[in-house]
Amino acid sequence: MGSAPSTLDPTVKSKTALLSVGSNTLLVALKLGIGMMIGSVAVISEAIHSGIDLLAALIAWQAVRVADTPPDEDHPYGHGKFESISGTVEAMLIFIAGGWVIYESALGLIHGRTSQPPIWGLVVMGFSAVVNTLVARRLHKVAEEHDSVALRADAHHLSIDVYTSLGVFVGLGLVALTGWHALDSIAALAVGLLILYTAYGITKQAIAPLVDVALPAEEIEKIVAALRSHPQVRGWHKLRTRKAGSTRFVAFHLLLDDDLRLVESHAIAHDVKALIVASLPGCVVDIHTEPCTEDLKKHSKDTVVVASRN
């Protein structure tokens, strides 16, 4: 049994991903140019960070376009997992960026580096924080509306970029106040560590759908509540759930009275499916009907039996 089509406009995800591409392109150019001009390893590290964000945004843009492609002969369950693949690749890129930033920061601390007056670095870091705050909010909003793993990962990138930009801003400010140039490398080191922490969280979130992790407990509770709400449902077993992109898949065996006609069983299954879709919009529900026999109640370990209703 299929699910009701979503009423959300799929092009919104693609347009939002392109917004991230544009903002990151601008920030990479500004950070790299000013970082090289003033000789700041922290600003250059932030340029690399934004460069990774740009690549991640491009991947996310392509992923949301593919993920919204209807099922076909080669992909009968749709293309939703492309978003999870995108999120995983983005996380790997962030790990690489974090490692590189930490390496450059360590070299700066070991060998000592001096930088020019950081006024332009302060300007570009402040500008970066403002731009990424606005774009990240938009990405978060669309990601929640469309349950998009790729956009959610991209939004996390930019949210962390806000904090790292502010961290570099503070570091450059302290350099200007104290004249201690090592603070530039220390700020960059903090940026690198925060990048690694972010990558770890995104990896956990993106990989879950790829290995068919069950839906969260609160969503399974909604399924169970829908099953219990139908007066002719006698029980169920072999309940299986998973997620691909924004699509949830639910499959189970539905136990009904054994004296029902086929047409009656089919109608009840249709009603149960409608109840589940109402509680989890857009999910795909696959139901197999079975008679609720005494033997099944006794020997099936995962069977949930609902008391008969008169």
Number of C-alpha atoms within 10 A of each C-alpha: 11 12 18 12 9 11 7 10 9 15 12 13 25 19 14 20 29 17 16 26 20 13 18 28 16 14 22 21 14 19 27 19 15 21 24 14 15 18 18 28 26 33 31 25 29 28 22 19 30 26 20 23 28 24 16 29 31 20 21 34 25 18 28 27 18 17 22 19 13 12 13 10 7 8 11 9 15 19 22 26 24 23 32 28 21 27 30 24 19 27 28 18 18 26 21 16 24 27 17 16 26 22 14 19 25 16 14 23 16 11 8 12 15 17 18 15 16 23 14 16 26 22 12 19 26 16 16 26 20 14 17 24 19 13 21 23 15 17 27 20 16 19 21 13 11 20 15 26 30 35 33 24 31 31 27 21 27 28 21 21 25 22 16 27 27 20 19 30 25 17 25 30 19 17 19 17 9 10 14 13 21 20 22 28 30 21 25 32 26 19 27 29 16 16 25 19 14 20 24 14 13 24 20 13 17 25 17 17 23 18 11 13 14 17 18 10 9 9 15 17 12 17 23 15 14 18 22 18 12 13 12 19 23 21 22 24 19 15 17 16 20 18 22 23 25 21 22 22 20 22 17 16 18 25 25 22 16 11 10 11 9 10 9 12 22 15 11 19 23 14 14 23 23 17 19 22 22 15 14 16 16 19 22 22 21 16 19 15 16 17 17 20 13 8 8 15 14 9 9 11 10 11 19 17 16 15 10 12 8 5
